[in-house]
Amino acid sequence: MAEKGSNEKQFSRRDFLKTTGVATGGIIGGSLLGGLVGFRMDGGSEPAAENTNTEEQGQEEASHEEDPGWMFFTKQHDFDTIAAAMERIFPEDDLGPGAIGLGAPYFLDMQLAGDYGSNTKEYMQGPFHEGLPTQGYQARMTRAQYFTLGIERLNAIANEDYDDDFANIETDQQDTIIESFMNGEADMGVSAVGGTSAHFFGLLKQATIEGCYCDPMYRGNRNMEGWRMKKFPGHQHAYVNEIQNDEFQEIEPLPLYGGSH
């Protein structure tokens, strides 16, 4: 992964935005979005349970003006780790905000607190054996447990290799660690049937993309900036005024609920 501002990074980011159309047009049907928790019809959200953060953590949260609060995470340390990892997959650059600016970590937090995180709608009983690639996920861990383990391993490897937690090391060092997960080379500390680093990377990448492009009611795609970067119009009521125009029309996007977010 190249440093911000380089031609290589700008090219890859532009290419990424062009090739992830499925993450915008089809996002409402995405696997993560089946786990809606605490949704209010006015477009807001309420935590499923009151957080038990320490006073210090509360002060850290208060420093972020748009933080909506946590539903799954209970430690700032864990949240910062997953946020840093998501930012390396979708970094901020000259084209617009990255995963953190778009609120993708809060999207994931919401999903992990719901059906997605607990695999509620999936068969999760044994026997547990390493299956064929066509058989999909075969391990006993829920996604919430998988992400918890992944966060622990990101920090463990960062401390072993660079003497600090993942969120605190240099971006090129973070990239090296993430690439080891992507290639299935990172040690998850469990057997292959228990979980692989490649599978964790797949979950992380999917959550990042969906968090950047989801409808804002899912707590990602903050201010609809993800849609604006792709010139995606969101949920328009009609296109009667534009449908006969031969020129590409840039339309201010609309969320499902409310005129803005």
C-alpha positions in Angstrom: 0.0 0.0 0.0 1.5 3.4 -1.0 1.7 6.5 1.1 -1.1 9.1 0.9 -0.7 11.6 -2.0 1.4 9.4 -4.2 0.3 8.7 -7.8 0.0 5.0 -7.1 -2.4 5.6 -4.2 -4.5 8.1 -6.1 -4.8 5.7 -9.0 -5.7 2.7 -6.8 -8.3 4.8 -4.9 -9.9 6.0 -8.1 -9.9 2.4 -9.4 -11.4 1.3 -6.2 -14.2 3.8 -6.4 -15.0 2.7 -9.9 -15.1 -1.0 -9.2 -17.1 -1.1 -6.1 -20.5 -0.2 -7.6 -22.0 -3.3 -6.1 -21.4 -1.8 -2.7 -23.6 1.2 -3.4 -26.4 -0.1 -5.6 -26.8 -3.4 -3.7 -25.8 -2.3 -0.3 -29.3 -2.6 1.3 -29.2 -6.3 0.5 -25.7 -6.8 1.9 -25.1 -9.5 4.5 -24.1 -7.0 7.2 -27.2 -4.9 6.8 -29.5 -7.7 8.1 -28.5 -6.9 11.6 -30.2 -3.5 12.2 -30.3 -2.7 15.9 -32.0 0.2 17.7 -33.3 1.9 14.6 -35.7 4.8 15.0 -38.0 5.9 12.2 -36.6 9.4 12.4 -33.3 8.1 11.1 -31.4 8.1 14.4 -30.2 5.2 16.5 -30.2 4.2 20.2 -27.6 2.1 21.9 -28.8 -1.4 22.8 -27.2 -1.1 26.2 -25.6 1.8 28.1 -21.8 1.8 27.8 -19.7 1.2 30.8 -16.6 3.2 29.7 -14.3 4.7 32.2 -14.1 8.5 32.8 -11.0 8.6 30.6 -12.7 6.8 27.8 -15.7 9.1 28.0 -13.4 12.1 27.7 -11.8 10.6 24.6 -15.2 10.0 23.1 -16.3 13.5 23.8 -13.4 14.9 21.8 -15.0 13.4 18.7 -17.9 15.7 17.9 -19.8 13.3 15.7 -19.3 10.1 17.7 -22.7 8.4 18.1 -21.6 6.0 20.9 -20.9 2.3 20.9 -23.3 -0.6 20.8 -20.8 -3.5 20.8 -17.3 -2.1 21.8 -16.6 -1.3 25.4 -12.9 -0.2 25.2 -11.5 2.8 23.3 -8.4 0.7 22.7 -10.3 -2.0 20.7 -12.3 0.6 18.8 -9.2 2.5 17.8 -7.6 -0.7 16.5 -10.4 -1.7 14.2 -10.8 1.9 13.1 -7.2 2.2 12.1 -7.3 -1.1 10.2 -10.4 0.0 8.3 -8.8 3.3 7.5 -5.8 1.5 5.8 -8.3 -0.4 3.6 -10.1 2.8 2.7 -7.8 5.8 3.5 -8.5 9.4 3.3 -7.0 11.2 0.4 -7.5 14.0 -2.1 -10.7 12.3 -3.3 -12.5 12.5 0.0 -12.7 11.1 3.6 -11.6 7.6 4.5 -13.3 4.9 6.6 -12.9 6.8 9.8 -14.3 10.1 8.4 -17.2 8.2 6.8 -18.1 6.5 10.1 -17.4 3.0 8.9 -16.2 1.8 12.4 -19.5 2.8 13.9 -21.3 0.9 11.2 -19.4 -2.2 12.1 -20.0 -1.6 15.8 -23.8 -1.5 15.2 -23.7 -4.7 13.1 -21.6 -6.7 15.6 -24.2 -5.8 18.3 -27.0 -7.4 16.1 -27.8 -10.5 14.2 -24.7 -10.2 12.0 -22.4 -10.3 15.0 -24.1 -13.3 16.6 -24.7 -15.2 13.4 -28.3 -15.5 14.5 -29.7 -16.6 11.1 -27.0 -19.2 10.4 -26.4 -22.8 11.4 -23.6 -22.7 14.0 -23.6 -26.2 15.5 -20.9 -28.9 15.2 -19.2 -30.9 14.0 -16.6 -28.4 13.1 -14.2 -29.5 10.3 -12.1 -27.6 7.9 -14.2 -27.6 4.8 -13.7 -27.1 1.1 -13.6 -23.5 -0.3 -17.0 -24.1 -1.8 -18.5 -24.9 1.6 -17.9 -21.5 3.1 -17.3 -20.7 6.8 -17.0 -23.8 9.0 -15.6 -22.5 12.3 -17.4 -22.3 15.6 -16.8 -18.6 16.3 -19.4 -15.9 15.7 -18.4 -12.8 13.7 -18.4 -10.9 17.0 -15.9 -13.4 18.4 -13.9 -13.3 15.1 -13.5 -9.6 15.2 -12.6 -9.7 18.9 -9.9 -12.2 18.1 -8.7 -10.3 15.0 -8.3 -7.1 17.1 -6.3 -9.0 19.7 -4.0 -10.5 17.0 -3.5 -7.1 15.2 -2.2 -5.6 18.4 -0.2 -8.7 19.4 1.6 -8.8 16.0 2.1 -5.0 16.1 3.7 -5.2 19.5 5.8 -8.1 18.6 7.1 -6.6 15.4 7.0 -2.8 16.2 6.8 -2.5 20.0 3.5 -0.7 20.0 -0.3 -1.2 19.4 -1.6 -1.3 15.9 -3.3 2.1 16.1 0.0 3.8 17.1 2.4 2.4 14.6 3.3 4.0 11.2 0.9 3.5 8.3 3.4 1.5 6.2 3.9 -0.8 9.2 0.1 -1.2 9.5 0.0 -2.0 5.8 2.6 -4.7 6.3 0.5 -6.4 9.0 -2.8 -6.1 7.1 -1.1 -7.6 4.0 0.0 -10.6 6.1 -3.7 -11.1 7.1 -4.8 -10.7 3.5 -2.4 -13.4 2.4 -3.3 -15.7 5.2 0.2 -15.5 6.7 -0.7 -14.0 10.1 -1.0 -16.2 13.1 -4.5 -16.1 14.6 -3.4 -18.2 17.6 -6.0 -20.9 16.8 -6.2 -23.9 14.5 -7.2 -23.4 10.9 -10.7 -24.7 11.6 -10.9 -22.2 14.4 -10.2 -19.2 12.2 -7.8 -17.9 9.6 -6.3 -14.5 9.1 -7.4 -14.4 5.5 -11.0 -15.0 6.5 -10.7 -12.1 9.1 -9.3 -9.8 6.4 -12.3 -10.7 4.2 -14.7 -9.8 6.9 -12.8 -6.6 7.6 -12.7 -5.6 4.0 -16.4 -6.3 3.4 -17.4 -4.3 6.6 -15.2 -1.4 5.5 -16.8 -1.2 2.0 -20.3 -1.5 3.3 -19.7 1.0 6.1 -18.4 3.5 3.6 -21.3 3.1 1.2 -24.3 2.1 3.3 -27.4 4.3 3.9 -26.6 6.7 6.7 -29.2 5.2 8.9 -26.8 2.3 9.5 -24.3 4.8 11.0 -21.8 4.7 8.1 -21.4 6.9 4.9 -21.4 10.0 7.1 -23.0 13.0 5.4 -23.4 10.7 2.4 -19.8 11.5 1.3 -19.3 8.0 0.2 -22.1 8.3 -2.3 -20.9 11.7 -3.4 -17.5 10.4 -4.3 -19.2 7.9 -6.6 -21.9 10.3 -7.7 -24.5 7.9 -6.5 -27.9 9.6 -6.0 -29.1 7.5 -3.1 -32.8 6.9 -2.7 -34.5 9.4 -5.1 -38.2 9.4 -5.3 -38.3 9.8 -9.0 -36.1 10.7 -12.0 -38.8 12.2 -14.2 -37.0 15.4 -14.6 -33.7 13.8 -15.6 -34.6 10.6 -17.5 -34.7 12.2 -20.9 -31.5 14.1 -20.5 -28.6 12.6 -22.5 -26.0 14.1 -20.3 -24.8 12.6 -17.0 -26.7 14.2 -14.2 -25.1 14.9 -10.8 -27.9 14.6 -8.3 -27.7 15.5 -4.6 -28.1 12.1 -2.9 -31.0 11.4 -0.6 -31.0 8.8 2.3 -33.9 6.5 3.1 -35.0 8.7 6.0 -34.6 12.5 6.2 -33.2 14.9 3.7 -29.6 14.9 5.0 -27.4 13.2 7.6 
